[in-house]
Amino acid sequence: MDLRRSDARGGTHGRPAPDRPSLVLVGHGSRDADHVDEFWDLVRHVGEIDPELHHAGGFIELAEPSADAAIDALVADGATEIVSVPIVLLAAGHLKNDGPATLARARIRHPDVTFRMARDLGIHPEVLSVAEDRIAATLGDADPAASGVVLVGRGSSDPDASGDFAKLCRLLSDRRGLPIVEPAWISVAEPRVPDALERCRRLGATTIAVVPFFLFTGVLLGRILDQAAAWAQQHPELTVRGGPHLGADRRLARVALERYREGFGGDVRMNCDLCVYRVTLPGYEEKVGLPISLTPHGDGPARGRRRNRRATRAPRPGWDGTALELADEGRQGDRGRVKPGEADPEAAVAVKVRDLHFAYPDGSEALTGVDLTIRAGERVALLGPNGAGKTTLLLHLNGVLQPQQGTVEIAGTGLTKRTARDLRRKVGIVFQDPDDQLFMPSIESDVAFGPANLGLTGGALEERVTEALRTFGLEELREVAPHQLSLGQRRRAAVAGVLAMEPELMVLDEPSSNLDPAARRELADVIRRLPTTTLLVTHDLPYALELCPRAIVMDAGQVIADGPTRQILADEGFMRAHRLELPAGFNPLAA
């Protein structure tokens, strides 16, 4: 199949040459169409500068084609040696982890091809030149002696990226003769935009340029300008001007080609693509020499291709593959002990989903390759924005929907049309609205309805109902009609009715919604006592953290994070990227 296209999008360009490697340009990716267009503009500039170069482009996540697919296209076109150039400004997590992992997977798929990884665009004279031009255009005719610049980066927990950004700001100040160039970040790192603006004001600047140090556009640029505008309204005596990002400048394409040449003929000053860090960094000493992860999440084996992801990756449970309960809190003294709701590696598998795909009749893809495993006794939160595919997954877990591709197993029973009835007996679902579930004239008869339909009668049925009512503190209300109960009591009655059927898996759909604080706490106590594997589907993130040691995050029909709940919720950028918001002031690391 000929993958070559003339519009510099996807596919490969040029022909493999025997005297030099092929080039794959790897971008981060974005849902923003303009961001993606700018990436392809830069790829086009590379092809215009070096028309004979065999090259392709791809993304780590969020956009198509993936970097894996771009590499496969180059190999299919005859490439035997490939240099990967990350199209990012400063090296941080995605470059140091996802970039090398992409090449490691490629080596599995193409053992006869040589792969090398180049470094980021970095602190390069051409990068400085582009940034200088953006600053100059923003300041216009303002007096340099009374001007200041706030250069705004994305922000990172990586010390290399943060240090390099501060160094770049100092170089810009020295080169342009500006008295003030202050670094700021829009996420993760500090200072933030208002803090840097305030520093410029105190240093005497009367005109301040706020310039995003971003390669391509995206939602964060609007956030930067909004914060600058809000600060400017509080200081009407000053002039605050918002500037453009770097964009697909032809000079940056020349830097990418220089990095490409370094990749096979020069000094590549960055981490190797086999370990996380090869030098000791303060605060990261334990990661020196540790192997990178080849898989998007979890500790499963790499299969030679990374599934295309729709969103940013949350932190992995632990670099050394330790159990989730150890990675979550670092409790070395607890090694070997399994706490309630946590994963016991010796326990049987309660839920196993592999490569699950499903599209509705109108063609909309709800699930696009879901993989997950839940062990017996685990309490797991299923998180994600509306439309992520959570409900469609649940409808597969209880056999309402049949897989169009892939498999679903509940406690060893595989889902087929023949087994769907038996599988439904193993899965109990508690609906978000208990009134959808409670319909009998009394709580006792509601709780007895399910077991009776399973064939339980007489004393055995009475014992089952009494035990369920006692578990949830409803014995004294057994003769009361559901409509006479509070919402919290009705919800506990709904859970009791499902538990009385003794399912292998209990699924709770938004259990805390519309509950007052007391009822919320009472239900949490009930959920902790559930003797069965529990899947909690919720937008109540503090509730998920309180009850579930592990969280699975879905978006765009895929599992895009699977790990300790606390670590996932603490990743601010990841949460924001998937429209998951914690309550104001809630700190998952302190909760």
N, C-alpha and C positions, 0 to 999 in steps of 0.2 A: 504494500500500500504506500503510495506517495504522500508523505506527511508535509511536504514543502508547500508553503502558502506565500502569496505575494504581499500580504498586508502586515507582515512582521508580527503577527499574533499566532501563538502556538506553533506547532510544526518546527521544521528545521530550515536553515538558510545557509547558502553556500554549499560547498562540497568538501568532504574530508580530504585533508592534505597529508601526504606521507611525512612531511618535514615539521609539522607542528600539530598540537592537540586541537580537539574541538573545544568549544566553550559553551557552558550552560550558565546563564544569568539567573540567579535565584532571588526572587523578591519575597517579602513577607506575605503580601496578599491583603486584601481588604474587601469588605462588602461595598465600598464606595466605588461606583463606576468610574468617576473621574480619576481616582487613585490608580485604578487598573489601567486606564488609558494612558496616564503619564508614564507608568512603568513600560508599556509597549512603545511609547515615544522614545524612551531612552534606549530600548532594544533596537529600535529603528536607527537611531543615531550611531550605535555601534556598527550596525551593518553598513551604513553609509560611509563611515570612516575607514572600515576594513571590509570591502565588499566580498573578498575571497574567503573570509573566515567562516568556517562551518560552525554555526551557533544556534542556540535555541533558548527560550525563556520559560520559566515556570515559577510556582509559588509554594511556599511552605504550607499555607492554609488559606481558607476563605475565598479563593478564586481559582479558576481553571486556566490552563492545565496545571497539575501538581508538578513539583520539581522532579518527582519520580518518573512521571509520564514524559517530561521533557528529556530526561536522560535516556529513557527507553527509546524515544524517537531518534536521538542522535546515534545510538548504537544500531538501531534498525537501518539507519542511513549509512552505516559503514564505519562509524567512529571506533577507534581502538584505544584512544587516549583522550581523556576528558578533564578539563580544568573547570572547577566550579567557582564562580565569583559571586559572593553575596552582595546584592544591591541594597546595602544598608550603610548608613553614615558612620556609626560607631559600633564596635563589637559589644554585644551583650548576650543574653541568654539564648535567643533564637539562633544566632550565629554560632555560638560555642557549643550548643547542644543539638538543635535540629539540623543545622547545616552538616556537621560531621555525620550525624545519624543517617541523613539522606544518602551520603556517599557509602556508608557502611552497608546499608541495605542494597545499594546498587552493586557493590562488590559481591553480595550473595547472588544477585540475579545474573550478573555478568562477570564471572570469574576471570575471563580472558581479557578484560578491559582494564587499563590503568587509570586510576582516579586520583586527582590532586585537588586540594582545596586552597584557594587564595584567601586573602584577608579582606576586611571591610574597606570601604573607600577611605575612611579615616581622616587624620589630620594631614591634608595634602595641600600644596599651594593652590591648586585649582579649586578645591573645596573652599578654601579661605577666600579666593577671588570671587566665587559666586556669592558667598555670604556677604562680602564687602559690598558688592553691587546691590544686593537686596537692602542692606542697611542704608546705603547712600540714597537709593530711590525713596526710601521711607522718610529720611530726615530732610530731603530736599534742600532748600536754601537756609535751613536753620543754622545758627551760629555754633560751630563745633565746640567752642569753649564753654557753651552753656547747654550742651546736648548730652544725652545719655541714651544707652541702648540696653534693652532687656532682651537677651537672646534666649529663646525658650526651647528646651529639649523635651523629648517624650518622658524621660525619667526612667530610672532603672535601679534595681537593687544590686546590679553588677558594679563592683568598684572600678573596674577598668573603664567602663563606659562613662560613669559619672566623673572620674578623674580626667579622662580625655576631653570631655565637654568643657570642664572648667579651664583646662589648658588652652583649648581652642579659643575661648572667650578672651583669655589674656593675650594670645597672639593677635587677635583681631584688634584689641585695644592698642597694642604696640605698633601694629602695621598702619593703622588708619590715623593714629594720633588723637583718637577720641579720649577724653579724660575718663569716661565711664563706659564699660561694657560689663553688665552684670548677668551671670547665668541664672536661669530659673527653669523649673520643671513643671509640667502639667500633671504628672502623676508619680507616685511612689517616692521620689526623692524631694528634698527641700534645698533651697527656698522655693516657694511657689511664686506665681506671677505677682500678686499684690505685694508680697514681701520684697521682691526685687525692685518693683516700682517705688516703693517707699524708700528703699536704700538710695536709689537714684535721686529722689527728691531731697533727701537729707544731705546728699553730696553736692547739691547745688544745681542740678539739671532743671531747666525750665521747659525744654522740649525733649520728650522721651519717645524713642522708637521701640515698639514691641514687635520683634521679628521671630517667627517660628523657624527653628532650625530643624525643619522636616524636609525629607527628600520629596515626598509626594503628599497630596492633599488628603483630607479625611475629616472625621467628625471632631477630632481634637483641636483642629485649627479654629473652628467656631467657638469652642470652649475657651481657648486662649484669648480671643478677641472679646468675648463676653466678660471675662474676668477683668481685662484691661479697661473696658468701657465702664464697668461698675466702679472701679477705682478712680477713673478719670472724673466721674460725676461728683465724687467726694472732694476733688481738688480742681475746681474750675479755673484756678489761677495758672495751671500748667497746661501745656499742649501735649497730648498723648496721641501718637499716630500708630496705627496697625500696619504692619508690612506683610509682604508675600513670603511664602516658603521658597525653598530652593528650586524645586521643579525639575523637569527633564531637560536640564541645560546640556548643551553639546559638550561643554568642558568636562562634565561629570562622566560622559561616555568615554572620553579619553582617559580619565582616571580608571574606569572599569577595565579598559584595554591594558593599561599599565599593570594593574593587579593580575590580569590574566597572564601577562608575560612573566611576572614574578612567580606565578604558580608553577611554571615548568623550567624557568631559567634564572631565578634569582632568590633572594632571601625573603621567605615568607615569615614575618615576625608575628605569629599568633599561636594559639593553642594548637597542638596536633589534633588530628581527627580520631584519636583512639581513647582519649581520656578527658575528664572534665577540666582539670587544671594540671599543668606540668610544672608550675612554679607556685611557691607558697604565697598566699594572699591573706592579710590579717582578717580573721573571722571566717576564713574558708579553708583552714589548714587541713581539715579532715577530708577534703575533696581532691587533694593532690593525688594524681595517678589513678583515681577511680574511673572505671569505664563509663562511657556515656550510655544513655538508654537508646536502644534502636526502635523501641515501640512507642506509640503516642502516650500510653498510660499503662500502669501496672507492670508486672514482672513477667508477663508471658513471653514466649520465644518470638524473636523477629522472624517474619515470613518473607523478607526480601522486598517488601513494598509497604509503604505507609499508606493507610487508608486516607483518602482525601478528607480533611477535617474542615468543618465550617466555622471554627472558632479557635481562640487562643488556648493553649494548653495550661491547665492548672498544675501545681507542683506534683511531682511523682511522690508516692508514699515514702520512699527512702532510696538513696543511691546504692546502698549495699543490700537491698532486697529484704530488709528486716520486716517483721510482721507489722501490720498496720497499727496495732496498739503501741508498739515501741516507737515507730516513726512519728506518731501523733504527738507524743509528749516527751519522748526520749527517756522513758522510765525503764532504765536498764535493770533495776531491781525486780521488775515484773516479768522478766523473760520467762516464758514457758507458762505463764498464767493467762487464762482467757477470761475477760470480764464480761458481764451480761451484755448481750447485744453485739459483741465483737466477733470477729471471724475466728473460728477454731479450725486450723488447717487439717485436723483429723476428722472433722465432722463431714457427714454426707452432703452431697450437693443437692440443694433444694430447688434452685432455679438455674437452668443452663440455656442460654440463648446464643446461637451462632449464626452470623451473617444473615440476619433477618431483614428482609426487604418487603415493603408493601406499598402499593400505590392504589388510590381510590379510582373509581370509574371515570372521573373527570380528568385523570392523568396526573393529579397532584401526588407527588411522592411524600409519604408520611414517614416511612422508615427506609433508610438507605445503607443498611449494613450494620445492624446492632449486634454487638457481642458483649455478653456479661455473664458472670457466674455469682450466685449467692449461696452460701453454705447454710445448713440447718442451724437455727438459733440466732442468726444474724438479724440485726435491726438496721435497715438501710434506708436512707432518704433518697428519693428520686426527685431531682430538681430540674428546672429549666423554664424558659419563658413560655408564654402561650404559643401554641403552634409548633412546639419542639418535637412532638411525636409521643409524648408521655401516655396520653389516653389510648392511642393506637397500640402502643406496646402492651398496656394493661388488657386490652381486648384480646390480644393474643395469649396473654398469660392465663386467662380463664376460658380460652377456646371459642370465644365469640367470633373472632376472625381467624382464618387459616393463613399460614405463611405462603406467600407467592414465591419466595426463595428463602432458604435457610431453615433452621430447626429451632423448636422450642420444646424443652423438657421440664416437667415439674415432678420432683421427687422420683425421677427415673422413668416417668411416663412421657413418651414423645407425643407431640400434638399432631393428630391426623383427624380426618372426618370420623373415622371409626372410634378413636379414643377420646374425642372431645367431651363426651358425656362424663366419662370417668375422670378426666382431668378437671372438669368444673367442680367435682366434689372435693378436690384437693386444694382449691383456691377459694378463699372467702374474701369478698370485697365489701367494704363498708363505704357506702356512698357519702358524698359531701353533705347532702341534705337527708337527715334521718327520716324525714317524712316520706321519702321515696321508698323507704325500706320497712317502716312500721305501719301495718295496715290491719292488724287483728284488734279485737275489742279490749285486750289487756296485754300488759307487758309479758306476763307469764305465757300466754298463748302465742305471742310473737316469737319469744325465745324458743318455744317448743316446735314452732312450725317447721324449721329446717330439719332438725333431727328426726321428727316424725316422718317427713317425706323421704328420709333416707332409710326408713324401715324400723326405727327405734320405737318401742311401745312399752307400756306398763311401768314397772318400777325402774327399769333402766332409763326410760325417758324422763321420769320424774327426778331421778338422781342427777341426770345430765343438766336439766333445767335449773334445779336448785343450786348446783355447783356454779353454773354460769352467773346466776343472779347474785350469789354470795360473793363471787370474785369482784363484781362491779358495784357492790353495796346497794343492790336493788331489791333485796328480799322483802323489805317492808312495803315495797311499791308493786309487788307482783300482780295484784288485782286491779291496779290503776290503769285507766285508759291512756294510751300514748299522748293524746292531745292535752291531757291534764298535767303533763310533766314540763319542766323547763327544757330549754334547748340542750343544756349540758347533760341532763338526765336522759333525754331521748337519744343523744349520741352514744352515751354509755350503754343504753339498752340495745341500740343497733349493733354495737361491738359485741355485746353479750350474745345476741342471736347468732352472729356469725361464728363466734368462738365455740358455741354449743355444737356446731357441726364438726368440730375437731379438724379443721383444715390443715394441710401441710404448709400453706402460705397464707398469711393474712395481709391484705392490701387495704390501707387506710387512705382515702381520698380527701385531702384538705380537712383533716380532723379538727383543727383548731379554729376554723373559720367561724366568725360571729360569736365566739364564746367570750364571756367576761373573764377577768383574770382568775377568779376562784375556780370556775368551771374548767378553764384551760389547765390549771395546775392539777385538778382532780383527774382530768383525762390523761395527763402526762403520767400520773402515778399508775393509772390503769394500763397504759401502753407498756410501761416498764415491766409490769407483772405478766404480760402476755407470754404464755409458754411456747409460742410457736414462732417460726420465722416471720419477720414483719417487714413490709415495704411501705414506707411512709411517703406519699406523694403530696408535696406541699410547696406553697410559696412563702410560708412562714419560716424564714431562715433561722431565727433564734430557736424556734421550736425544733427544727431539724438538728441544730447543734446540740441542744439539750438532750435529745433522745437517741440520736443515731451517731455512732462512732464513725460510720462510713457514709459517704455520699456519692451518688452517681448523677452526673449532670448530662442532660441531653439538649441538643439544639440542632435544628434542621435535619431531624431524623436520624441523628447519630449520637453515640456516647462520646462526649468530648472531654470528660474528666471522670476519674474513678479513683477515690482515695480518701484519706482522713478528712472528715467534714471541716474540722477547724482549719486545716491548711488551705482547703479550697476556698472557704469563705474569706480567708485573710488575704487572698490575692485580689487586690483592688482592681487592677486592670482587667483581669479575667472576668470578674463579676460584672464590671461595667460593659464589657464587650458582649455579654449575653443577657443584658437587661435584667440582671439579678441585683436587687438593691437591699442592703441591710438598713434597719431603722437608723435614723440620725443619732449619732453618738454611740452606737453599738460597736464594740470592739471585740471580734471573735477571739483574739489572742488573750484578752483579759477576762472573757466570760467564763 
